[in-house]
């Protein structure tokens, strides 16, 4: 029988203190359920409200990309500096230690290799497996204007339905075909369609002109895609402009892991995204960390 003699009577109800209520910090996510918000908070840093995602999912359509030949050797040292890793379940299960405590954004679409029409994707992951792997989000390409546009949108909407059922956010990735004009008009269209159809955040490219209209007209956070490798200062400048113009962070791959000092680069990107460092300052940080590493 429970010993109730020493039980203290409850009395401290703090009647003069209003019940604490914090609005959730991620754009467009205030009405989401707790599990969905908790997962988003494993991607977006609650302190800055932004994210540095490290994209290493390239192998799902192009095999062992330069810099990703050995994820265990080249990428694991970078993982502690990222807020989240974007990757396939194959690399997650085989190579990432299960003690990894940051966000995992799982690639959920695939099909064609670089040898075929890339927009011809299907969903390539069951939501149950995403939950089993404790993913913080799942990612799907949308090919607006592409040959298989409707199919890719159908992939997105099915994934959003499954994600909503299980509390897993969906990242819509705007993939741009070679023939498409990369301008604000296109990206406003692509990002808005992804958000309207349920994506909880959107990955898209930075453009020099009117990028702020892309972020302003998208009701969920936009993370900037990295794209092909640039000189480090240029990549840091691009990240700086993107977050200054409304992006909630970056999802960069080659501009980090193809740098000659990837650990220094990811920390410099973090400086820009989380500490609002100017590009020149972040580049100095990069050079300092690079030279320290060489010693
Ligand atoms: C892009 O659509 C894919 O998700 C890529 O595999 C990857 O995320 C691209 O990263 P980056 O362009 O920064 O190398």
py3Dmol code that shows the C-alpha trace and the ligand (Angstrom):
import py3Dmol

protein = """\
ATOM      1  CA  UNK A   1       0.000   0.000   0.000  1.00  0.00           C
ATOM      2  CA  UNK A   2       1.261   3.466  -0.841  1.00  0.00           C
ATOM      3  CA  UNK A   3       2.623   5.434   2.119  1.00  0.00           C
ATOM      4  CA  UNK A   4       0.640   8.671   2.083  1.00  0.00           C
ATOM      5  CA  UNK A   5       1.666   9.974   5.523  1.00  0.00           C
ATOM      6  CA  UNK A   6       4.547  12.090   4.265  1.00  0.00           C
ATOM      7  CA  UNK A   7       2.783  13.442   1.141  1.00  0.00           C
ATOM      8  CA  UNK A   8       2.902  17.235   0.993  1.00  0.00           C
ATOM      9  CA  UNK A   9      -0.307  18.971   0.198  1.00  0.00           C
ATOM     10  CA  UNK A  10      -0.119  20.747  -3.163  1.00  0.00           C
ATOM     11  CA  UNK A  11      -0.289  24.489  -2.783  1.00  0.00           C
ATOM     12  CA  UNK A  12       2.072  26.295  -5.130  1.00  0.00           C
ATOM     13  CA  UNK A  13      -0.250  27.105  -8.029  1.00  0.00           C
ATOM     14  CA  UNK A  14       1.471  30.408  -8.964  1.00  0.00           C
ATOM     15  CA  UNK A  15      -1.922  32.019  -9.346  1.00  0.00           C
ATOM     16  CA  UNK A  16      -0.408  35.364 -10.285  1.00  0.00           C
ATOM     17  CA  UNK A  17       1.702  33.897 -13.127  1.00  0.00           C
ATOM     18  CA  UNK A  18       0.014  33.477 -16.536  1.00  0.00           C
ATOM     19  CA  UNK A  19       0.524  30.027 -18.009  1.00  0.00           C
ATOM     20  CA  UNK A  20       3.634  30.106 -20.192  1.00  0.00           C
ATOM     21  CA  UNK A  21       2.935  29.862 -23.876  1.00  0.00           C
ATOM     22  CA  UNK A  22       5.639  30.200 -26.514  1.00  0.00           C
ATOM     23  CA  UNK A  23       4.762  30.638 -30.159  1.00  0.00           C
ATOM     24  CA  UNK A  24       6.699  28.182 -32.317  1.00  0.00           C
ATOM     25  CA  UNK A  25       9.541  29.923 -34.120  1.00  0.00           C
ATOM     26  CA  UNK A  26       9.509  28.305 -37.575  1.00  0.00           C
ATOM     27  CA  UNK A  27       7.661  30.266 -40.267  1.00  0.00           C
ATOM     28  CA  UNK A  28       4.250  28.841 -41.131  1.00  0.00           C
ATOM     29  CA  UNK A  29       4.450  26.121 -38.480  1.00  0.00           C
ATOM     30  CA  UNK A  30       2.583  27.546 -35.489  1.00  0.00           C
ATOM     31  CA  UNK A  31      -0.453  25.343 -35.987  1.00  0.00           C
ATOM     32  CA  UNK A  32       1.465  22.090 -36.449  1.00  0.00           C
ATOM     33  CA  UNK A  33       1.302  19.318 -33.877  1.00  0.00           C
ATOM     34  CA  UNK A  34       4.000  18.870 -31.225  1.00  0.00           C
ATOM     35  CA  UNK A  35       5.846  16.045 -32.947  1.00  0.00           C
ATOM     36  CA  UNK A  36       6.041  17.938 -36.219  1.00  0.00           C
ATOM     37  CA  UNK A  37       7.318  21.061 -34.448  1.00  0.00           C
ATOM     38  CA  UNK A  38       9.800  19.027 -32.419  1.00  0.00           C
ATOM     39  CA  UNK A  39      11.197  17.554 -35.605  1.00  0.00           C
ATOM     40  CA  UNK A  40      11.477  20.990 -37.227  1.00  0.00           C
ATOM     41  CA  UNK A  41      13.328  22.196 -34.127  1.00  0.00           C
ATOM     42  CA  UNK A  42      15.890  19.436 -34.777  1.00  0.00           C
ATOM     43  CA  UNK A  43      16.582  21.067 -38.155  1.00  0.00           C
ATOM     44  CA  UNK A  44      16.129  24.785 -37.438  1.00  0.00           C
ATOM     45  CA  UNK A  45      18.244  25.951 -34.541  1.00  0.00           C
ATOM     46  CA  UNK A  46      15.863  27.470 -31.954  1.00  0.00           C
ATOM     47  CA  UNK A  47      18.519  30.051 -30.996  1.00  0.00           C
ATOM     48  CA  UNK A  48      18.945  31.614 -34.448  1.00  0.00           C
ATOM     49  CA  UNK A  49      15.800  30.249 -36.084  1.00  0.00           C
ATOM     50  CA  UNK A  50      17.991  29.108 -38.976  1.00  0.00           C
ATOM     51  CA  UNK A  51      19.678  25.965 -40.213  1.00  0.00           C
ATOM     52  CA  UNK A  52      22.897  24.766 -41.773  1.00  0.00           C
ATOM     53  CA  UNK A  53      21.959  21.540 -43.505  1.00  0.00           C
ATOM     54  CA  UNK A  54      24.736  19.508 -45.057  1.00  0.00           C
ATOM     55  CA  UNK A  55      23.469  17.875 -48.269  1.00  0.00           C
ATOM     56  CA  UNK A  56      25.178  14.574 -49.054  1.00  0.00           C
ATOM     57  CA  UNK A  57      22.351  12.824 -50.900  1.00  0.00           C
ATOM     58  CA  UNK A  58      23.859  13.241 -54.389  1.00  0.00           C
ATOM     59  CA  UNK A  59      24.540   9.517 -54.726  1.00  0.00           C
ATOM     60  CA  UNK A  60      20.840   8.758 -55.096  1.00  0.00           C
ATOM     61  CA  UNK A  61      21.038   9.701 -58.760  1.00  0.00           C
ATOM     62  CA  UNK A  62      24.716  10.245 -59.577  1.00  0.00           C
ATOM     63  CA  UNK A  63      26.612   7.637 -57.587  1.00  0.00           C
ATOM     64  CA  UNK A  64      29.867   8.416 -55.788  1.00  0.00           C
ATOM     65  CA  UNK A  65      30.112  12.155 -56.338  1.00  0.00           C
ATOM     66  CA  UNK A  66      33.472  13.835 -55.925  1.00  0.00           C
ATOM     67  CA  UNK A  67      33.946  14.451 -52.208  1.00  0.00           C
ATOM     68  CA  UNK A  68      31.447  11.758 -51.241  1.00  0.00           C
ATOM     69  CA  UNK A  69      33.460   8.711 -52.307  1.00  0.00           C
ATOM     70  CA  UNK A  70      33.984   7.828 -48.631  1.00  0.00           C
ATOM     71  CA  UNK A  71      31.322   9.368 -46.437  1.00  0.00           C
ATOM     72  CA  UNK A  72      32.829   7.683 -43.388  1.00  0.00           C
ATOM     73  CA  UNK A  73      36.178   9.374 -43.974  1.00  0.00           C
ATOM     74  CA  UNK A  74      35.214  12.742 -45.433  1.00  0.00           C
ATOM     75  CA  UNK A  75      31.787  13.592 -44.099  1.00  0.00           C
ATOM     76  CA  UNK A  76      31.608  12.271 -40.542  1.00  0.00           C
ATOM     77  CA  UNK A  77      34.086  14.917 -39.299  1.00  0.00           C
ATOM     78  CA  UNK A  78      31.754  17.619 -40.673  1.00  0.00           C
ATOM     79  CA  UNK A  79      28.564  16.263 -39.129  1.00  0.00           C
ATOM     80  CA  UNK A  80      28.961  17.922 -35.699  1.00  0.00           C
ATOM     81  CA  UNK A  81      29.006  21.355 -37.361  1.00  0.00           C
ATOM     82  CA  UNK A  82      25.747  20.840 -39.260  1.00  0.00           C
ATOM     83  CA  UNK A  83      22.285  21.316 -37.792  1.00  0.00           C
ATOM     84  CA  UNK A  84      21.046  18.502 -39.998  1.00  0.00           C
ATOM     85  CA  UNK A  85      22.282  16.019 -42.574  1.00  0.00           C
ATOM     86  CA  UNK A  86      20.330  15.546 -45.796  1.00  0.00           C
ATOM     87  CA  UNK A  87      21.011  12.053 -47.046  1.00  0.00           C
ATOM     88  CA  UNK A  88      19.652   8.714 -48.218  1.00  0.00           C
ATOM     89  CA  UNK A  89      18.600   5.934 -45.898  1.00  0.00           C
ATOM     90  CA  UNK A  90      21.341   3.761 -47.400  1.00  0.00           C
ATOM     91  CA  UNK A  91      24.113   6.070 -46.260  1.00  0.00           C
ATOM     92  CA  UNK A  92      22.353   6.702 -42.955  1.00  0.00           C
ATOM     93  CA  UNK A  93      22.091   3.019 -42.072  1.00  0.00           C
ATOM     94  CA  UNK A  94      25.505   1.992 -43.329  1.00  0.00           C
ATOM     95  CA  UNK A  95      27.663   4.926 -42.350  1.00  0.00           C
ATOM     96  CA  UNK A  96      26.214   7.379 -39.849  1.00  0.00           C
ATOM     97  CA  UNK A  97      26.558   6.304 -36.210  1.00  0.00           C
ATOM     98  CA  UNK A  98      23.176   5.918 -34.506  1.00  0.00           C
ATOM     99  CA  UNK A  99      24.508   8.131 -31.714  1.00  0.00           C
ATOM    100  CA  UNK A 100      24.325  11.071 -34.139  1.00  0.00           C
ATOM    101  CA  UNK A 101      22.110  13.529 -32.321  1.00  0.00           C
ATOM    102  CA  UNK A 102      21.296  16.165 -34.922  1.00  0.00           C
ATOM    103  CA  UNK A 103      18.497  16.290 -37.463  1.00  0.00           C
ATOM    104  CA  UNK A 104      18.295  13.793 -40.295  1.00  0.00           C
ATOM    105  CA  UNK A 105      16.485  14.780 -43.494  1.00  0.00           C
ATOM    106  CA  UNK A 106      15.895  11.674 -45.567  1.00  0.00           C
ATOM    107  CA  UNK A 107      15.795  11.656 -49.348  1.00  0.00           C
ATOM    108  CA  UNK A 108      12.404  10.174 -50.188  1.00  0.00           C
ATOM    109  CA  UNK A 109      12.275  10.362 -53.985  1.00  0.00           C
ATOM    110  CA  UNK A 110      14.339   8.756 -56.700  1.00  0.00           C
ATOM    111  CA  UNK A 111      14.305   6.513 -59.732  1.00  0.00           C
ATOM    112  CA  UNK A 112      16.232   7.843 -62.696  1.00  0.00           C
ATOM    113  CA  UNK A 113      19.997   8.058 -62.711  1.00  0.00           C
ATOM    114  CA  UNK A 114      21.964  10.840 -64.393  1.00  0.00           C
ATOM    115  CA  UNK A 115      21.731   8.721 -67.528  1.00  0.00           C
ATOM    116  CA  UNK A 116      17.958   9.247 -67.812  1.00  0.00           C
ATOM    117  CA  UNK A 117      15.275  11.936 -67.566  1.00  0.00           C
ATOM    118  CA  UNK A 118      15.701  13.167 -63.987  1.00  0.00           C
ATOM    119  CA  UNK A 119      12.161  14.423 -63.502  1.00  0.00           C
ATOM    120  CA  UNK A 120      10.785  10.892 -63.880  1.00  0.00           C
ATOM    121  CA  UNK A 121      10.980  10.233 -60.127  1.00  0.00           C
ATOM    122  CA  UNK A 122       8.767   8.174 -57.847  1.00  0.00           C
ATOM    123  CA  UNK A 123       8.563   8.095 -54.094  1.00  0.00           C
ATOM    124  CA  UNK A 124      11.424   5.897 -52.929  1.00  0.00           C
ATOM    125  CA  UNK A 125      10.807   5.651 -49.195  1.00  0.00           C
ATOM    126  CA  UNK A 126       7.962   4.495 -47.002  1.00  0.00           C
ATOM    127  CA  UNK A 127       7.032   6.936 -44.255  1.00  0.00           C
ATOM    128  CA  UNK A 128       7.210   4.075 -41.743  1.00  0.00           C
ATOM    129  CA  UNK A 129      10.878   3.658 -42.520  1.00  0.00           C
ATOM    130  CA  UNK A 130      11.421   7.382 -41.998  1.00  0.00           C
ATOM    131  CA  UNK A 131       9.803   7.082 -38.567  1.00  0.00           C
ATOM    132  CA  UNK A 132      11.798   3.918 -37.835  1.00  0.00           C
ATOM    133  CA  UNK A 133      14.953   5.896 -38.611  1.00  0.00           C
ATOM    134  CA  UNK A 134      13.773   8.781 -36.420  1.00  0.00           C
ATOM    135  CA  UNK A 135      14.044  11.181 -39.353  1.00  0.00           C
ATOM    136  CA  UNK A 136      13.416  14.852 -38.648  1.00  0.00           C
ATOM    137  CA  UNK A 137      12.026  15.336 -42.172  1.00  0.00           C
ATOM    138  CA  UNK A 138      11.731  13.736 -45.593  1.00  0.00           C
ATOM    139  CA  UNK A 139      12.685  15.383 -48.895  1.00  0.00           C
ATOM    140  CA  UNK A 140      11.169  15.149 -52.353  1.00  0.00           C
ATOM    141  CA  UNK A 141      12.046  16.864 -55.663  1.00  0.00           C
ATOM    142  CA  UNK A 142       9.456  18.918 -57.509  1.00  0.00           C
ATOM    143  CA  UNK A 143      10.146  19.555 -61.174  1.00  0.00           C
ATOM    144  CA  UNK A 144       8.006  22.574 -62.011  1.00  0.00           C
ATOM    145  CA  UNK A 145       7.959  22.948 -65.788  1.00  0.00           C
ATOM    146  CA  UNK A 146       9.744  19.608 -66.145  1.00  0.00           C
ATOM    147  CA  UNK A 147       8.636  16.707 -68.289  1.00  0.00           C
ATOM    148  CA  UNK A 148       7.209  14.803 -65.297  1.00  0.00           C
ATOM    149  CA  UNK A 149       5.962  17.866 -63.419  1.00  0.00           C
ATOM    150  CA  UNK A 150       2.592  16.383 -62.418  1.00  0.00           C
ATOM    151  CA  UNK A 151       4.130  13.106 -61.280  1.00  0.00           C
ATOM    152  CA  UNK A 152       6.636  14.945 -59.088  1.00  0.00           C
ATOM    153  CA  UNK A 153       3.841  17.050 -57.581  1.00  0.00           C
ATOM    154  CA  UNK A 154       1.893  13.871 -56.922  1.00  0.00           C
ATOM    155  CA  UNK A 155       4.977  12.497 -55.136  1.00  0.00           C
ATOM    156  CA  UNK A 156       5.047  15.628 -52.979  1.00  0.00           C
ATOM    157  CA  UNK A 157       1.368  15.546 -52.080  1.00  0.00           C
ATOM    158  CA  UNK A 158       1.416  11.838 -51.235  1.00  0.00           C
ATOM    159  CA  UNK A 159       4.460  12.351 -49.049  1.00  0.00           C
ATOM    160  CA  UNK A 160       2.822  15.318 -47.317  1.00  0.00           C
ATOM    161  CA  UNK A 161      -0.265  13.198 -46.586  1.00  0.00           C
ATOM    162  CA  UNK A 162       1.904  10.448 -45.113  1.00  0.00           C
ATOM    163  CA  UNK A 163       4.101  12.937 -43.266  1.00  0.00           C
ATOM    164  CA  UNK A 164       1.064  14.626 -41.734  1.00  0.00           C
ATOM    165  CA  UNK A 165      -0.230  11.258 -40.595  1.00  0.00           C
ATOM    166  CA  UNK A 166       3.013  10.433 -38.789  1.00  0.00           C
ATOM    167  CA  UNK A 167       4.164  13.930 -37.774  1.00  0.00           C
ATOM    168  CA  UNK A 168       7.085  14.059 -40.198  1.00  0.00           C
ATOM    169  CA  UNK A 169       7.737  17.368 -42.024  1.00  0.00           C
ATOM    170  CA  UNK A 170       8.333  17.382 -45.777  1.00  0.00           C
ATOM    171  CA  UNK A 171      11.023  19.348 -47.574  1.00  0.00           C
ATOM    172  CA  UNK A 172      10.073  20.243 -51.149  1.00  0.00           C
ATOM    173  CA  UNK A 173      13.181  20.593 -53.303  1.00  0.00           C
ATOM    174  CA  UNK A 174      12.734  22.733 -56.413  1.00  0.00           C
ATOM    175  CA  UNK A 175      14.723  21.024 -59.149  1.00  0.00           C
ATOM    176  CA  UNK A 176      15.488  23.145 -62.180  1.00  0.00           C
ATOM    177  CA  UNK A 177      15.822  21.578 -65.609  1.00  0.00           C
ATOM    178  CA  UNK A 178      18.712  22.678 -67.813  1.00  0.00           C
ATOM    179  CA  UNK A 179      16.404  24.521 -70.206  1.00  0.00           C
ATOM    180  CA  UNK A 180      14.615  26.575 -67.543  1.00  0.00           C
ATOM    181  CA  UNK A 181      15.311  30.211 -66.775  1.00  0.00           C
ATOM    182  CA  UNK A 182      16.539  30.598 -63.222  1.00  0.00           C
ATOM    183  CA  UNK A 183      14.814  33.831 -62.307  1.00  0.00           C
ATOM    184  CA  UNK A 184      12.632  35.136 -59.491  1.00  0.00           C
ATOM    185  CA  UNK A 185       9.471  34.546 -61.468  1.00  0.00           C
ATOM    186  CA  UNK A 186      10.287  30.844 -61.851  1.00  0.00           C
ATOM    187  CA  UNK A 187      11.351  30.341 -58.243  1.00  0.00           C
ATOM    188  CA  UNK A 188       8.325  32.231 -56.874  1.00  0.00           C
ATOM    189  CA  UNK A 189       6.178  29.847 -58.891  1.00  0.00           C
ATOM    190  CA  UNK A 190       8.009  26.684 -57.872  1.00  0.00           C
ATOM    191  CA  UNK A 191       8.379  27.515 -54.163  1.00  0.00           C
ATOM    192  CA  UNK A 192       4.821  28.717 -53.793  1.00  0.00           C
ATOM    193  CA  UNK A 193       3.404  25.621 -55.482  1.00  0.00           C
ATOM    194  CA  UNK A 194       5.443  23.388 -53.160  1.00  0.00           C
ATOM    195  CA  UNK A 195       4.233  25.275 -50.081  1.00  0.00           C
ATOM    196  CA  UNK A 196       0.614  25.503 -51.246  1.00  0.00           C
ATOM    197  CA  UNK A 197       0.570  21.755 -51.747  1.00  0.00           C
ATOM    198  CA  UNK A 198       1.814  21.138 -48.232  1.00  0.00           C
ATOM    199  CA  UNK A 199       5.625  21.216 -48.059  1.00  0.00           C
ATOM    200  CA  UNK A 200       6.675  22.330 -44.587  1.00  0.00           C
ATOM    201  CA  UNK A 201       9.867  23.916 -45.902  1.00  0.00           C
ATOM    202  CA  UNK A 202      11.345  24.430 -49.338  1.00  0.00           C
ATOM    203  CA  UNK A 203      14.830  24.174 -50.769  1.00  0.00           C
ATOM    204  CA  UNK A 204      15.617  26.435 -53.682  1.00  0.00           C
ATOM    205  CA  UNK A 205      18.444  28.241 -55.448  1.00  0.00           C
ATOM    206  CA  UNK A 206      19.655  31.757 -54.743  1.00  0.00           C
ATOM    207  CA  UNK A 207      19.278  34.295 -57.524  1.00  0.00           C
ATOM    208  CA  UNK A 208      20.850  37.744 -57.592  1.00  0.00           C
ATOM    209  CA  UNK A 209      17.714  39.610 -58.563  1.00  0.00           C
ATOM    210  CA  UNK A 210      14.570  39.736 -56.412  1.00  0.00           C
ATOM    211  CA  UNK A 211      15.333  36.688 -54.259  1.00  0.00           C
ATOM    212  CA  UNK A 212      13.510  38.461 -51.412  1.00  0.00           C
ATOM    213  CA  UNK A 213      10.272  38.197 -53.425  1.00  0.00           C
ATOM    214  CA  UNK A 214      10.757  34.417 -53.520  1.00  0.00           C
ATOM    215  CA  UNK A 215      11.143  34.188 -49.729  1.00  0.00           C
ATOM    216  CA  UNK A 216       8.395  36.762 -49.072  1.00  0.00           C
ATOM    217  CA  UNK A 217       5.806  34.965 -51.181  1.00  0.00           C
ATOM    218  CA  UNK A 218       6.513  31.538 -49.708  1.00  0.00           C
ATOM    219  CA  UNK A 219       4.559  30.924 -46.466  1.00  0.00           C
ATOM    220  CA  UNK A 220       7.095  28.386 -45.147  1.00  0.00           C
ATOM    221  CA  UNK A 221      10.874  28.659 -44.635  1.00  0.00           C
ATOM    222  CA  UNK A 222      13.169  28.585 -47.614  1.00  0.00           C
ATOM    223  CA  UNK A 223      16.604  27.015 -47.327  1.00  0.00           C
ATOM    224  CA  UNK A 224      19.107  27.960 -49.977  1.00  0.00           C
ATOM    225  CA  UNK A 225      20.510  25.183 -52.167  1.00  0.00           C
ATOM    226  CA  UNK A 226      24.244  25.320 -52.686  1.00  0.00           C
ATOM    227  CA  UNK A 227      24.690  24.284 -56.310  1.00  0.00           C
ATOM    228  CA  UNK A 228      27.965  23.770 -58.104  1.00  0.00           C
ATOM    229  CA  UNK A 229      31.261  24.490 -56.341  1.00  0.00           C
ATOM    230  CA  UNK A 230      32.228  28.160 -56.148  1.00  0.00           C
ATOM    231  CA  UNK A 231      35.282  29.814 -54.645  1.00  0.00           C
ATOM    232  CA  UNK A 232      34.758  29.898 -50.860  1.00  0.00           C
ATOM    233  CA  UNK A 233      34.291  33.664 -50.592  1.00  0.00           C
ATOM    234  CA  UNK A 234      31.658  33.580 -53.338  1.00  0.00           C
ATOM    235  CA  UNK A 235      29.787  30.738 -51.645  1.00  0.00           C
ATOM    236  CA  UNK A 236      29.855  32.567 -48.301  1.00  0.00           C
ATOM    237  CA  UNK A 237      28.651  35.737 -50.019  1.00  0.00           C
ATOM    238  CA  UNK A 238      25.799  33.832 -51.641  1.00  0.00           C
ATOM    239  CA  UNK A 239      24.784  32.353 -48.271  1.00  0.00           C
ATOM    240  CA  UNK A 240      24.987  35.798 -46.659  1.00  0.00           C
ATOM    241  CA  UNK A 241      22.791  37.384 -49.304  1.00  0.00           C
ATOM    242  CA  UNK A 242      20.287  34.544 -49.117  1.00  0.00           C
ATOM    243  CA  UNK A 243      19.769  34.784 -45.351  1.00  0.00           C
ATOM    244  CA  UNK A 244      19.782  38.594 -45.496  1.00  0.00           C
ATOM    245  CA  UNK A 245      17.017  38.344 -48.083  1.00  0.00           C
ATOM    246  CA  UNK A 246      14.822  36.050 -46.048  1.00  0.00           C
ATOM    247  CA  UNK A 247      16.164  32.498 -46.334  1.00  0.00           C
ATOM    248  CA  UNK A 248      16.005  30.518 -43.090  1.00  0.00           C
ATOM    249  CA  UNK A 249      19.385  28.958 -43.742  1.00  0.00           C
ATOM    250  CA  UNK A 250      21.161  26.812 -46.264  1.00  0.00           C
ATOM    251  CA  UNK A 251      21.258  23.223 -47.469  1.00  0.00           C
ATOM    252  CA  UNK A 252      24.709  23.069 -49.042  1.00  0.00           C
ATOM    253  CA  UNK A 253      26.645  20.132 -50.356  1.00  0.00           C
ATOM    254  CA  UNK A 254      29.435  20.591 -52.881  1.00  0.00           C
ATOM    255  CA  UNK A 255      30.328  24.067 -51.673  1.00  0.00           C
ATOM    256  CA  UNK A 256      31.207  22.472 -48.360  1.00  0.00           C
ATOM    257  CA  UNK A 257      32.486  18.975 -49.017  1.00  0.00           C
ATOM    258  CA  UNK A 258      34.355  19.896 -52.226  1.00  0.00           C
ATOM    259  CA  UNK A 259      36.158  22.772 -50.495  1.00  0.00           C
ATOM    260  CA  UNK A 260      39.865  22.154 -49.901  1.00  0.00           C
ATOM    261  CA  UNK A 261      39.051  22.630 -46.187  1.00  0.00           C
ATOM    262  CA  UNK A 262      35.513  21.312 -45.635  1.00  0.00           C
ATOM    263  CA  UNK A 263      35.603  21.543 -41.835  1.00  0.00           C
ATOM    264  CA  UNK A 264      36.671  25.170 -41.993  1.00  0.00           C
ATOM    265  CA  UNK A 265      34.062  25.891 -44.661  1.00  0.00           C
ATOM    266  CA  UNK A 266      31.106  24.440 -42.789  1.00  0.00           C
ATOM    267  CA  UNK A 267      32.048  26.442 -39.705  1.00  0.00           C
ATOM    268  CA  UNK A 268      32.333  29.622 -41.758  1.00  0.00           C
ATOM    269  CA  UNK A 269      28.913  28.935 -43.298  1.00  0.00           C
ATOM    270  CA  UNK A 270      27.611  28.474 -39.750  1.00  0.00           C
ATOM    271  CA  UNK A 271      29.069  31.872 -38.855  1.00  0.00           C
ATOM    272  CA  UNK A 272      27.153  33.500 -41.684  1.00  0.00           C
ATOM    273  CA  UNK A 273      23.883  31.680 -41.028  1.00  0.00           C
ATOM    274  CA  UNK A 274      23.749  31.674 -37.228  1.00  0.00           C
ATOM    275  CA  UNK A 275      25.967  34.568 -36.200  1.00  0.00           C
ATOM    276  CA  UNK A 276      25.104  36.917 -39.111  1.00  0.00           C
ATOM    277  CA  UNK A 277      28.809  37.241 -39.985  1.00  0.00           C
ATOM    278  CA  UNK A 278      29.596  39.334 -43.038  1.00  0.00           C
ATOM    279  CA  UNK A 279      31.163  37.343 -45.920  1.00  0.00           C
ATOM    280  CA  UNK A 280      34.617  38.893 -45.461  1.00  0.00           C
ATOM    281  CA  UNK A 281      34.634  38.060 -41.751  1.00  0.00           C
ATOM    282  CA  UNK A 282      33.453  34.514 -42.390  1.00  0.00           C
ATOM    283  CA  UNK A 283      36.115  34.118 -45.076  1.00  0.00           C
ATOM    284  CA  UNK A 284      38.784  35.203 -42.581  1.00  0.00           C
ATOM    285  CA  UNK A 285      37.408  32.601 -40.197  1.00  0.00           C
ATOM    286  CA  UNK A 286      37.621  30.009 -42.973  1.00  0.00           C
ATOM    287  CA  UNK A 287      41.263  30.869 -43.706  1.00  0.00           C
ATOM    288  CA  UNK A 288      42.220  30.815 -40.022  1.00  0.00           C
ATOM    289  CA  UNK A 289      40.576  27.442 -39.412  1.00  0.00           C
ATOM    290  CA  UNK A 290      42.104  26.066 -42.619  1.00  0.00           C
ATOM    291  CA  UNK A 291      45.611  27.075 -41.614  1.00  0.00           C
ATOM    292  CA  UNK A 292      45.139  25.720 -38.065  1.00  0.00           C
ATOM    293  CA  UNK A 293      44.051  22.388 -39.517  1.00  0.00           C
ATOM    294  CA  UNK A 294      47.166  22.220 -41.721  1.00  0.00           C
ATOM    295  CA  UNK A 295      49.513  22.598 -38.722  1.00  0.00           C
TER     296      UNK A 295
END
"""
ligand_1 = """\
14
LIG
C 19.496 18.418 -55.202
O 18.528 18.479 -55.807
C 19.887 17.212 -54.471
O 19.193 17.109 -53.281
C 21.360 17.140 -54.332
O 21.768 15.843 -54.252
C 21.986 17.974 -53.280
O 21.168 18.252 -52.209
C 22.529 19.204 -53.882
O 23.426 19.859 -53.039
P 24.481 20.887 -53.639
O 23.914 21.451 -54.897
O 24.641 21.952 -52.587
O 25.757 20.147 -53.882
"""
view = py3Dmol.view(width=600, height=400)
view.addModel(protein, "pdb")
view.setStyle({"model": 0}, {"cartoon": {"style": "trace"}})
view.addModel(ligand_1, "xyz")
view.setStyle({"model": 1}, {"stick": {}})
view.zoomTo()
view.show()
